[in-house]
Amino acid sequence: MQRWVKFSQYLQQFGYQPVVVTVDSEKASYPLRDDSLVEEVSRIEVVRTATFEPFQLYKKLLGKKEIPYAGFANEAEPGFIEKVSRFVRGNLFIPDARKGWNRYALTAARHLIKKYGIKNLVTTSPPHSTQLMGLKLKSEFDLNWIADLRDPWTDIYYYPLLYHSRWAAAMDEKWEKKVLQQADKVVVVSTSIKKLYAAKIKQEEAAKIRVIPNGYDEKDFSEVVTRRKDVFTITYTGTVAANYHLEGFFNVLHALSDIPLLLRFVGRVAEKYKNLIRSLKLEDKILFVPHVSHAEAIRYMVSSDLLLLAIPDVPDNAGILTGKLFEYLASGVPVLGVGPVEGDAAAILRECHAGIMVDYSDQQTMKAFVQEKIAASASGHENPPPGRCFRYSRKSLTREMVRLFK
């Protein structure tokens, strides 16, 4: 959500006035909401429309209080009903269950294009059903269409969990290829994702694919006051799903149990890891903090001695660039990443001298890095100041984006 909230703000500094079409949040279903971000688009025209989606019915049928996170990160091993639900989503809602928004959004978009003489259209996904609106509007108006694809489409790691039939998978691939071919420009967030999409179209068509990653907004960090810490504090913000494979890191904490430290999880943690924490008797070193606002999450980051980053242990995870990585960079706090050591996230950590990426099972390197940072903290060593990788600032990234506009 933050990617285009931030782009929309900075576009105005480059001479473009954005008009946003989105869904009325009271008529849609989300696993999480952060209403504090509404203020950031208060000076931008935002048109909110009705929608039709099946998630409310999903909650009633399964007796759940929330809808699934991306990748089903908030679901345990699915039972029969969950499997049926996933099959329905994968085969009756192509490309996804948000497509019921399209007819409402298209009506609003057509009106705005005519009203303002709009020439630049951006569709951002997931949900990838949003890209189908780009196809439709491109066929009706003289538009410079930029398809912003933040994640893989048919290559997303949880795609097999939707039990697509051959027909459904073929339809999904057809739409994906059509978007890649007909968009004037395609924007992705990492080099690895660019390679995935480029392989699906002709070489000359692939030249239109540009990498513009997520980033950080310097304003979010300008007035944050660092809280004094009594013990060495490690913080993780966001969701920790079962496939993040942090067992090695918890074993390192167990090996360092004689050293005073605190690990804070700000967000959702899979039950699997809560059970592991109990079995390793680490409860006194762990603090679970429920989901907080974006501003509060940043305060937790900057008041830490070390930040923990985890990349899911899934196929093609080299291209996963979680948005929080860039805010970790801006915090100036060292980062310990657990994931693919030759992936895009690892490359950015090296480029910015912000920390290291360690393989899931390399407990020796994890332990040595944590011990090094504990020793540095004890000696009064200060972390480098925020903003040392300026090319990932939201303003710099917006400058790259406007080069694609008419």
Phi, psi and omega per residue, in radians:
M1 nan -0.554 -3.035
Q2 -1.292 -0.428 -3.051
R3 -0.967 -0.919 -3.081
W4 -1.587 -0.280 2.913
V5 -1.044 -0.773 -3.108
K6 -1.311 -0.793 3.098
F7 -0.983 -0.734 -3.088
S8 -1.068 -0.648 3.112
Q9 -1.154 -0.825 -3.020
Y10 -1.404 -0.326 3.087
L11 -0.992 -0.608 -3.117
Q12 -1.118 -0.522 3.103
Q13 -1.265 -0.270 3.141
F14 -1.886 0.279 3.009
G15 1.545 0.254 3.115
Y16 -2.055 2.372 3.114
Q17 -1.842 1.885 -3.107
P18 -1.365 2.543 2.955
V19 -2.158 2.167 -3.002
V20 -1.859 2.283 2.972
V21 -1.879 2.148 3.127
T22 -2.503 -3.101 -3.083
V23 -1.611 2.602 3.013
D24 -1.204 2.020 -3.032
S25 -1.109 -0.346 3.110
E26 -1.384 -0.222 -3.115
K27 -1.913 0.077 -3.124
A28 -2.126 2.976 -3.129
S29 -2.071 2.357 3.137
Y30 -2.373 2.570 3.034
P31 -1.221 -0.510 3.133
L32 -2.526 2.655 3.041
R33 -2.375 2.509 3.046
D34 -2.287 1.569 -3.065
D35 -1.214 -0.223 3.134
S36 -1.149 -0.393 -3.113
L37 -1.354 -0.221 -3.136
V38 -1.027 -0.629 -3.115
E39 -1.059 -0.493 -3.084
E40 -1.230 -0.310 3.113
V41 -1.977 0.369 -3.065
S42 -1.157 -0.412 -3.129
R43 -1.769 0.216 -3.131
I44 -2.018 2.475 3.089
E45 -1.261 2.069 3.139
V46 -2.116 2.105 3.116
V47 -1.797 2.092 -3.104
R48 -1.882 2.303 -3.052
T49 -2.061 2.936 3.009
A50 -1.260 3.019 3.101
T51 -2.699 2.925 2.981
F52 -2.327 2.142 3.135
E53 -2.587 2.740 -3.021
P54 -1.581 0.074 -2.967
F55 -1.235 -0.540 3.084
Q56 -1.124 -0.718 3.077
L57 -1.098 -0.682 3.106
Y58 -1.005 -0.801 -3.127
K59 -1.117 -0.691 -3.124
K60 -1.181 -0.776 -3.098
L61 -1.129 -0.669 -3.079
L62 -1.688 -0.064 -3.133
G63 1.128 0.590 -3.113
K64 -1.749 2.702 3.135
K65 -1.579 -0.288 -3.085
E66 -2.455 2.813 3.101
I67 -1.559 2.893 -3.097
P68 -1.137 2.490 2.956
Y69 -1.289 2.911 2.990
A70 -1.011 2.314 -3.122
G71 1.303 0.185 3.133
F72 0.981 0.643 -3.079
A73 -1.121 -0.364 -3.138
N74 -1.775 0.258 3.134
E75 -2.049 2.433 3.043
A76 -1.428 -2.876 3.108
E77 -0.983 2.147 -3.040
P78 -1.220 2.466 3.013
G79 -1.545 -2.965 -3.072
F80 -1.069 -0.798 -3.095
I81 -1.128 -0.725 3.110
E82 -1.093 -0.685 3.134
K83 -1.155 -0.709 3.090
V84 -1.095 -0.742 3.131
S85 -1.070 -0.751 3.115
R86 -1.131 -0.683 3.114
F87 -1.081 -0.745 3.122
V88 -1.086 -0.788 3.127
R89 -1.081 -0.715 -3.065
G90 -1.308 -0.369 -3.025
N91 -2.044 -0.403 3.125
L92 -1.826 -0.276 -3.141
F93 -2.128 1.545 -3.086
I94 -1.945 2.158 0.139
P95 -1.507 -0.200 -3.124
D96 -2.847 3.006 -3.037
A97 -1.380 0.056 3.076
R98 -1.625 -0.018 -3.021
K99 -1.128 -0.282 3.095
G100 -1.156 -0.197 3.081
W101 -1.370 -0.437 -2.904
N102 -1.018 -0.762 -3.056
R103 -1.153 -0.566 3.095
Y104 -1.270 -0.774 -3.104
A105 -1.181 -0.644 3.129
L106 -1.091 -0.714 3.116
T107 -1.055 -0.787 3.130
A108 -1.155 -0.736 -3.100
A109 -1.132 -0.750 3.125
R110 -1.021 -0.770 -3.138
H111 -1.064 -0.780 -3.088
L112 -1.218 -0.673 3.126
I113 -1.061 -0.754 3.122
K114 -1.235 -0.706 -3.087
K115 -1.112 -0.761 -3.028
Y116 -1.847 -0.060 -3.073
G117 1.117 0.714 -3.050
I118 -1.122 2.397 -3.130
K119 -2.000 -0.353 -3.121
N120 -1.991 2.197 3.127
L121 -2.089 2.230 3.046
V122 -2.033 2.222 2.985
T123 -2.031 2.225 -3.072
T124 -2.084 2.436 -3.066
S125 -2.623 2.811 0.223
P126 -1.305 2.793 0.065
P127 -1.241 2.358 -3.066
H128 -1.220 -0.229 3.036
S129 -1.062 -0.427 3.083
T130 -1.053 -0.575 -3.132
Q131 -1.165 -0.433 3.107
L132 -1.157 -0.494 3.058
M133 -1.203 -0.582 3.061
G134 -1.090 -0.767 3.087
L135 -1.006 -0.796 -3.085
K136 -1.164 -0.846 -3.094
L137 -1.192 -0.595 3.091
K138 -1.092 -0.615 -3.127
S139 -1.318 -0.315 -3.064
E140 -1.792 -0.439 -3.032
F141 -2.309 2.812 3.046
D142 -1.463 1.583 -3.018
L143 -2.189 2.562 2.913
N144 -1.600 1.806 -2.996
W145 -1.715 2.133 3.083
I146 -1.925 2.016 3.104
A147 -1.647 1.934 -3.123
D148 -1.675 1.899 -3.067
L149 -1.912 1.720 -3.024
R150 -1.308 -0.408 -3.122
D151 -2.341 2.848 2.951
P152 -1.031 2.808 -3.124
W153 -1.783 -1.486 -3.138
T154 -1.415 -0.076 3.108
D155 -1.802 0.089 -3.132
I156 -1.067 2.495 -2.946
Y157 -1.072 -0.462 -3.123
Y158 -1.674 0.159 -3.126
Y159 -0.967 -0.761 3.134
P160 -1.085 -0.351 -3.119
L161 -1.293 -0.111 -3.140
L162 -1.702 0.028 2.996
Y163 0.886 0.854 3.130
H164 -1.130 2.448 2.936
S165 -1.309 2.937 3.120
R166 -1.051 -0.712 -3.127
W167 -1.100 -0.800 -3.110
A168 -1.129 -0.745 3.130
A169 -1.114 -0.675 3.118
A170 -1.138 -0.709 3.105
M171 -1.108 -0.743 3.125
D172 -1.073 -0.789 3.129
E173 -1.119 -0.626 3.122
K174 -1.098 -0.823 3.140
W175 -1.129 -0.751 -3.141
E176 -1.004 -0.844 -3.109
K177 -1.158 -0.664 -3.132
K178 -1.111 -0.730 3.102
V179 -1.093 -0.815 -3.131
L180 -1.058 -0.634 -3.098
Q181 -1.373 -0.642 -2.962
Q182 -1.693 -0.324 3.065
A183 -1.151 2.533 3.093
D184 -1.224 -0.664 3.055
K185 -2.451 2.540 3.053
V186 -2.060 2.238 3.139
V187 -1.992 2.330 3.093
V188 -2.236 2.941 -3.022
V189 -1.734 -0.118 -3.125
S190 -2.658 2.770 3.140
T191 -1.119 -0.686 -3.127
S192 -1.140 -0.689 3.090
I193 -1.161 -0.640 3.066
K194 -1.008 -0.763 3.138
K195 -1.100 -0.675 3.117
L196 -1.051 -0.833 -3.108
Y197 -1.270 -0.655 -3.111
A198 -1.079 -0.549 -3.121
A199 -1.220 -0.211 -3.067
K200 -1.644 -0.159 -3.087
I201 -2.325 3.035 -3.123
K202 -1.158 2.731 -3.080
Q203 -1.050 -0.707 -3.126
E204 -1.204 -0.507 3.084
E205 -1.286 -0.578 -3.098
A206 -1.153 -0.287 3.134
A207 -1.127 -0.334 -3.126
K208 -1.382 -0.160 -3.071
I209 -1.452 2.153 -3.141
R210 -2.052 2.575 3.084
V211 -1.758 2.015 2.997
I212 -2.260 1.776 -3.022
P213 -1.266 3.100 2.950
N214 -1.286 3.076 -3.091
G215 -2.800 -2.795 3.137
Y216 -2.239 2.675 3.116
D217 -1.836 2.029 -3.100
E218 -1.003 -0.552 -3.135
K219 -1.087 -0.528 -3.118
D220 -1.168 -0.348 -3.068
F221 -1.912 -0.118 -2.973
S222 -1.189 -0.530 -3.066
E223 -2.086 0.317 -3.133
V224 -1.373 2.250 3.127
V225 -1.694 2.204 3.139
T226 -1.306 2.279 3.115
R227 -1.491 2.512 3.107
R228 -1.266 2.369 -3.102
K229 -1.920 2.424 3.112
D230 -1.496 -0.515 -3.141
V231 -2.284 2.838 3.074
F232 -1.046 2.165 -2.977
T233 -2.085 2.191 3.053
I234 -1.869 2.357 -3.103
T235 -2.237 2.422 2.974
Y236 -2.149 2.255 3.082
T237 -1.974 2.432 3.125
G238 1.919 -2.873 -3.079
T239 -1.599 2.400 2.998
V240 -1.981 1.831 3.124
A241 -1.535 2.957 -3.074
A242 -1.123 -0.466 -3.086
N243 -1.550 0.247 3.107
Y244 -1.420 -0.287 3.045
H245 0.898 1.143 3.114
L246 -1.751 0.266 -3.123
E247 -0.990 -0.728 -3.141
G248 -1.068 -0.708 -3.135
F249 -1.159 -0.704 3.118
F250 -1.158 -0.578 3.065
N251 -1.137 -0.608 3.080
V252 -1.134 -0.774 3.095
L253 -1.039 -0.687 3.118
H254 -1.099 -0.707 3.135
A255 -1.180 -0.417 3.131
L256 -1.775 0.423 -3.017
S257 -1.117 -0.318 3.130
D258 -1.465 -0.090 -3.130
I259 -1.770 2.263 3.113
P260 -1.151 2.071 3.059
L261 -2.738 2.862 -3.122
L262 -2.334 2.308 3.042
L263 -1.922 2.076 -3.137
R264 -1.850 2.216 2.991
F265 -1.822 1.994 -3.141
V266 -1.820 1.671 -3.055
G267 2.359 -2.790 -3.070
R268 -1.550 2.414 3.095
V269 -2.183 2.276 -3.136
A270 -1.035 2.515 -3.135
E271 -1.012 -0.536 3.115
K272 -0.936 -0.742 -3.093
Y273 -1.407 -0.501 3.037
K274 -1.124 -0.674 3.085
N275 -1.148 -0.697 3.131
L276 -1.134 -0.709 3.107
I277 -1.026 -0.759 3.121
R278 -1.137 -0.732 -3.100
S279 -1.172 -0.530 3.115
L280 -1.570 0.012 3.127
K281 0.996 0.854 -3.140
L282 -1.850 0.171 -3.036
E283 -0.961 -0.614 -3.077
D284 -1.322 -0.137 3.123
K285 -1.861 -0.005 -3.039
I286 -2.039 2.388 3.024
L287 -2.182 2.148 3.092
F288 -1.721 2.138 3.120
V289 -2.011 2.180 3.141
P290 -1.103 3.000 3.116
H291 -0.915 2.326 -3.129
V292 -2.183 3.008 3.092
S293 -1.161 2.873 3.127
H294 -1.046 -0.766 -3.130
A295 -1.094 -0.714 3.130
E296 -1.175 -0.660 3.101
A297 -1.051 -0.698 3.111
I298 -1.132 -0.674 3.107
R299 -1.086 -0.668 3.076
Y300 -1.126 -0.694 -3.135
M301 -1.056 -0.940 -3.005
V302 -1.248 -0.309 3.120
S303 -1.674 0.566 -3.127
S304 -2.079 2.828 3.026
D305 -1.688 -0.405 -3.122
L306 -2.677 2.451 3.101
L307 -1.951 2.376 -3.134
L308 -1.758 2.242 3.093
L309 -2.072 2.340 3.138
A310 -2.258 2.295 3.070
I311 -1.859 2.276 -3.140
P312 -0.958 2.484 3.102
D313 -1.531 1.381 -3.048
V314 -2.362 2.873 3.097
P315 -1.028 2.535 3.095
D316 1.010 0.588 -3.109
N317 -1.396 -0.045 3.130
A318 -1.098 -0.438 -3.104
G319 -1.641 0.033 -3.117
I320 -1.317 2.058 3.115
L321 -2.172 1.502 -3.137
T322 -1.091 2.476 -3.086
G323 -1.010 -0.554 -3.080
K324 -1.196 -0.353 3.103
L325 -0.937 -0.760 -3.053
F326 -1.279 -0.552 3.049
E327 -1.287 -0.560 2.987
Y328 -1.014 -0.767 3.128
L329 -1.021 -0.802 -3.074
A330 -1.172 -0.446 -3.108
S331 -1.179 -0.420 -3.081
G332 1.363 0.111 3.138
V333 -1.639 2.391 3.134
P334 -1.016 2.602 -3.063
V335 -2.096 2.286 2.956
L336 -1.882 1.952 3.116
G337 -1.738 2.489 3.068
V338 -2.095 1.978 -3.075
G339 2.918 -2.743 -3.093
P340 -1.199 2.096 -3.012
V341 -1.285 -0.262 3.088
E342 -1.965 0.330 -3.136
G343 -1.450 3.101 -3.108
D344 -1.148 -0.663 3.123
A345 -1.119 -0.713 3.116
A346 -1.084 -0.692 -3.131
A347 -1.119 -0.689 -3.137
I348 -1.205 -0.687 3.081
L349 -1.050 -0.718 3.112
R350 -1.176 -0.782 -3.112
E351 -1.009 -0.717 -3.069
C352 -1.626 0.046 -3.119
H353 0.893 0.755 -3.018
A354 -1.793 -0.140 -3.097
G355 2.735 -2.761 -3.108
I356 -2.370 2.733 2.980
M357 -1.910 2.297 -3.058
V358 -2.143 2.471 3.089
D359 -1.082 2.633 -3.067
Y360 -0.912 -0.591 -3.043
S361 -1.759 -0.005 -3.057
D362 -1.481 1.284 -3.079
Q363 -1.190 -0.518 -3.115
Q364 -1.108 -0.800 -3.133
T365 -1.200 -0.677 3.093
M366 -1.028 -0.844 -3.089
K367 -1.091 -0.768 -3.122
A368 -1.097 -0.690 -3.125
F369 -1.182 -0.754 3.121
V370 -1.106 -0.762 3.131
Q371 -1.094 -0.680 3.112
E372 -1.076 -0.739 -3.107
K373 -1.282 -0.583 3.061
I374 -1.112 -0.751 3.132
A375 -1.134 -0.703 3.126
A376 -1.121 -0.712 3.127
S377 -1.137 -0.719 -3.120
A378 -1.147 -0.496 -3.117
S379 -1.520 -0.007 3.123
G380 1.460 0.266 3.132
H381 -1.158 2.255 -3.121
E382 -1.541 2.502 3.046
N383 -1.233 2.666 3.080
P384 -1.082 2.690 -3.099
P385 -1.178 2.698 3.119
P386 -1.108 2.803 3.031
G387 1.448 0.341 -3.067
R388 -1.308 -0.222 3.093
C389 -2.045 1.283 -2.958
F390 -1.119 -0.453 -3.081
R391 -1.149 -0.220 3.069
Y392 -1.708 0.174 3.056
S393 -1.237 2.641 -3.111
R394 -1.061 -0.624 -3.135
K395 -1.155 -0.763 3.121
S396 -1.108 -0.702 -3.135
L397 -1.204 -0.608 3.082
T398 -1.135 -0.638 3.087
R399 -1.036 -0.681 3.077
E400 -1.174 -0.687 -3.096
M401 -1.145 -0.731 -3.063
V402 -1.199 -0.299 3.052
R403 -1.145 -0.299 3.127
L404 -1.587 -0.107 -3.060
F405 -1.567 2.734 2.920
K406 -1.327 nan nan
